[in-house]
Amino acid sequence: MRVLLVEDDRSLAELVQRGLAPDGFGVDVARTGPEGLWAATEEPYDAVVLDIMLPGLNGYDVLKGIRKAEIWVPVIMLTAKDGDLDQVDAFDLGADDYLTKPFSLAVLSARLRALIRRGAPPRPSVLVVGDLALDPSSGRVSRNGTDIRLTAKEFALLEYLMRRAGDVVSKADLLDHVWDAAFDGDLNIVEVYIGYLRRKIDEPFGVRSIETLRGRGYRLGG
């Protein structure tokens, strides 16, 4: 899942990036309001975490710009302020949730999963492709009723493939959404994790639901 964090506090941004990675989130960071507005309107994200106090353009104006562009990505507002009026302003402008600093990374992760599950437009609470089912809320994966244990990264990869079921998804697209745009490790990591998934969701059940299309990417079918 790909998340945009608009936050000018470098140490907090790095903490959020590191803290959310084990839960399957790839976090891109914008450090100013204008940079955040550009990223949110030009790049596809599953959710946006948006600070209110930003250089160049405050979070309220960034949010207004996102909604004016008719982009309905879920948005969580972050602020050091703590007051009812701030929350009302955020919700009136189209925010989906609100967290006051300091906040728990576990709470942020849970809120993000809940918002992404609800989606924009609304997404099903449980993803189903053939007899394969994935519940983003509980983290449960099963095939034909049999539970399958996945790591956080395997879960994130499968979730993205299931949301794009039937489509050809390129390696670059998977790196962008399941890892993050700044990933500079071995590009073969995608093939490695596709192999992990096949050994868990396909081979034990005698099926081949993940198809490799040479030079194009991967496709998940029923």
C-alpha positions as CSV (number, residue, x, y, z in Angstrom):
1,M,0.0,0.0,0.0
2,R,1.4,3.4,-1.0
3,V,1.0,6.3,1.3
4,L,2.0,10.0,0.9
5,L,3.2,11.7,4.1
6,V,3.2,15.5,3.9
7,E,5.3,16.5,6.9
8,D,8.1,19.0,7.3
9,D,9.6,17.5,10.4
10,R,12.4,15.3,9.0
11,S,12.9,13.1,12.1
12,L,9.1,12.4,12.4
13,A,8.9,11.6,8.7
14,E,11.7,9.1,8.9
15,L,10.2,7.6,12.0
16,V,6.8,7.1,10.2
17,Q,8.6,5.6,7.1
18,R,10.5,3.1,9.2
19,G,7.6,2.4,11.6
20,L,5.0,1.7,8.9
21,A,7.2,-0.4,6.6
22,P,6.8,-3.7,8.7
23,D,3.0,-3.3,8.2
24,G,3.3,-3.3,4.5
25,F,3.2,0.4,3.8
26,G,5.5,2.2,1.3
27,V,5.7,5.8,2.4
28,D,6.7,8.7,0.1
29,V,7.5,12.0,1.9
30,A,6.7,15.6,0.8
31,R,8.1,18.3,3.0
32,T,6.2,21.4,1.9
33,G,2.5,22.1,1.1
34,P,3.0,22.8,-2.6
35,E,5.1,19.6,-3.0
36,G,2.4,17.6,-1.1
37,L,-0.4,19.0,-3.3
38,W,1.5,18.2,-6.5
39,A,2.3,14.7,-5.4
40,A,-1.3,14.0,-4.2
41,T,-2.8,15.2,-7.5
42,E,-0.2,13.7,-9.9
43,E,0.6,10.3,-8.3
44,P,-1.7,7.5,-7.3
45,Y,-1.8,6.9,-3.5
46,D,-3.9,4.6,-1.3
47,A,-3.9,7.2,1.5
48,V,-2.5,10.6,2.4
49,V,-1.2,11.6,5.9
50,L,-1.2,15.4,6.0
51,D,0.2,17.8,8.5
52,I,-1.6,21.1,9.0
53,M,1.4,23.4,9.8
54,L,3.4,23.3,6.6
55,P,5.7,25.7,4.8
56,G,4.4,27.2,1.5
57,L,0.8,26.1,1.9
58,N,-0.9,24.9,5.0
59,G,-2.6,21.5,5.3
60,Y,-6.1,22.9,5.0
61,D,-5.3,24.5,1.7
62,V,-3.5,21.3,0.5
63,L,-6.7,19.3,1.4
64,K,-8.9,21.9,-0.4
65,G,-6.7,21.5,-3.5
66,I,-6.9,17.7,-3.4
67,R,-10.7,17.7,-3.2
68,K,-11.0,20.5,-5.8
69,A,-9.2,18.2,-8.2
70,E,-11.9,15.6,-7.4
71,I,-9.4,13.2,-5.9
72,W,-11.1,11.2,-3.2
73,V,-8.0,9.5,-1.7
74,P,-8.5,9.0,2.1
75,V,-6.8,11.7,4.1
76,I,-5.7,11.7,7.7
77,M,-4.8,15.1,9.1
78,L,-1.8,15.4,11.6
79,T,-1.3,18.4,13.8
80,A,0.3,19.5,17.1
81,K,-2.8,21.4,17.9
82,D,-5.6,19.8,19.9
83,G,-9.0,21.5,19.6
84,D,-12.5,20.8,18.5
85,L,-12.4,23.6,15.9
86,D,-9.3,22.2,14.2
87,Q,-11.1,18.9,13.8
88,V,-14.2,20.5,12.5
89,D,-12.3,22.5,10.0
90,A,-10.5,19.3,8.8
91,F,-13.6,17.3,8.5
92,D,-15.5,20.1,6.7
93,L,-12.8,20.3,4.1
94,G,-13.0,16.6,3.4
95,A,-10.6,14.9,5.8
96,D,-11.4,11.3,6.7
97,D,-9.7,11.2,10.0
98,Y,-7.6,13.2,12.4
99,L,-4.6,12.5,14.7
100,T,-3.0,14.8,17.2
101,K,0.8,14.7,17.8
102,P,2.3,12.8,19.5
103,F,0.6,9.7,18.1
104,S,1.1,6.0,18.2
105,L,2.4,4.4,15.0
106,A,0.2,1.4,15.8
107,V,-2.8,3.7,15.8
108,L,-1.8,5.4,12.6
109,S,-1.3,2.0,10.9
110,A,-4.7,0.8,12.1
111,R,-6.4,4.1,11.0
112,L,-4.7,3.8,7.5
113,R,-5.9,0.2,7.0
114,A,-9.4,1.2,8.0
115,L,-9.5,4.1,5.6
116,I,-7.9,2.2,2.8
117,R,-10.4,-0.7,3.3
118,R,-13.3,1.8,3.1
119,G,-11.6,3.3,0.0
120,A,-12.3,6.0,-2.5
121,P,-14.5,4.9,-4.1
122,P,-15.8,2.4,-1.6
123,R,-14.0,-1.0,-1.6
124,P,-15.2,-4.3,-0.4
125,S,-14.4,-5.2,3.1
126,V,-13.0,-8.6,1.9
127,L,-11.2,-9.0,-1.4
128,V,-12.2,-12.2,-3.2
129,V,-10.6,-13.6,-6.4
130,G,-11.9,-17.1,-7.2
131,D,-11.6,-19.1,-4.0
132,L,-8.8,-16.8,-2.6
133,A,-10.0,-14.3,0.0
134,L,-8.1,-11.5,1.8
135,D,-9.4,-9.4,4.6
136,P,-7.4,-6.1,4.9
137,S,-8.8,-5.4,8.3
138,S,-8.0,-8.6,10.1
139,G,-5.0,-9.6,8.0
140,R,-6.5,-13.0,7.2
141,V,-5.9,-14.8,3.9
142,S,-7.6,-18.0,3.0
143,R,-8.1,-20.2,0.0
144,N,-11.3,-22.3,-0.1
145,G,-11.6,-21.7,3.6
146,T,-8.1,-22.8,4.5
147,D,-6.0,-20.1,6.3
148,I,-2.7,-19.0,4.8
149,R,0.0,-17.3,6.9
150,L,1.8,-14.5,5.1
151,T,4.5,-12.0,6.2
152,A,3.5,-8.3,6.1
153,K,5.3,-7.7,2.8
154,E,3.7,-10.8,1.2
155,F,0.3,-9.7,2.4
156,A,0.9,-6.2,0.9
157,L,1.9,-7.7,-2.4
158,L,-1.0,-10.0,-2.5
159,E,-3.4,-7.3,-1.5
160,Y,-2.3,-5.0,-4.4
161,L,-2.4,-7.9,-6.9
162,M,-6.0,-8.7,-5.7
163,R,-7.1,-5.1,-6.0
164,R,-5.8,-5.2,-9.6
165,A,-7.0,-8.8,-10.3
166,G,-7.2,-9.5,-14.0
167,D,-4.8,-6.6,-14.9
168,V,-1.2,-6.9,-15.9
169,V,0.8,-5.2,-13.1
170,S,4.4,-4.3,-14.0
171,K,7.4,-4.8,-11.7
172,A,7.8,-1.0,-11.5
173,D,4.2,-0.6,-10.4
174,L,4.7,-3.3,-7.6
175,L,7.9,-1.6,-6.5
176,D,6.1,1.7,-6.3
177,H,3.1,0.6,-4.3
178,V,4.3,-2.4,-2.2
179,W,7.8,-1.1,-1.5
180,D,8.1,2.7,-2.2
181,A,9.2,5.1,-4.9
182,A,12.7,5.6,-3.4
183,F,13.5,1.8,-3.1
184,D,17.1,1.4,-4.4
185,G,17.7,-2.3,-3.5
186,D,17.8,-5.3,-5.8
187,L,15.0,-5.0,-8.4
188,N,14.7,-8.8,-8.3
189,I,13.0,-8.5,-4.9
190,V,9.7,-8.5,-6.7
191,E,10.4,-11.9,-8.4
192,V,11.6,-13.3,-5.0
193,Y,8.4,-12.3,-3.3
194,I,6.2,-13.5,-6.2
195,G,7.9,-16.9,-5.6
196,Y,7.2,-16.7,-1.9
197,L,3.5,-16.1,-2.6
198,R,3.2,-18.9,-5.2
199,R,4.6,-21.3,-2.6
200,K,2.0,-20.3,-0.1
201,I,-1.2,-19.5,-2.0
202,D,-0.8,-21.7,-5.1
203,E,1.4,-24.7,-4.8
204,P,-0.3,-26.3,-1.7
205,F,-3.6,-26.1,-3.5
206,G,-2.5,-27.3,-6.9
207,V,-3.4,-24.0,-8.7
208,R,-1.5,-21.3,-10.6
209,S,-3.3,-18.0,-10.0
210,I,-0.2,-15.7,-10.4
211,E,0.7,-15.5,-14.1
212,T,4.1,-14.2,-15.3
213,L,4.0,-12.3,-18.5
214,R,7.5,-12.0,-19.7
215,G,8.6,-8.4,-20.1
216,R,5.3,-7.0,-18.9
217,G,4.7,-8.1,-15.3
218,Y,2.3,-10.3,-13.4
219,R,-1.4,-11.0,-13.4
220,L,-3.6,-12.5,-10.7
221,G,-6.5,-14.5,-11.9
222,G,-9.1,-16.8,-10.4
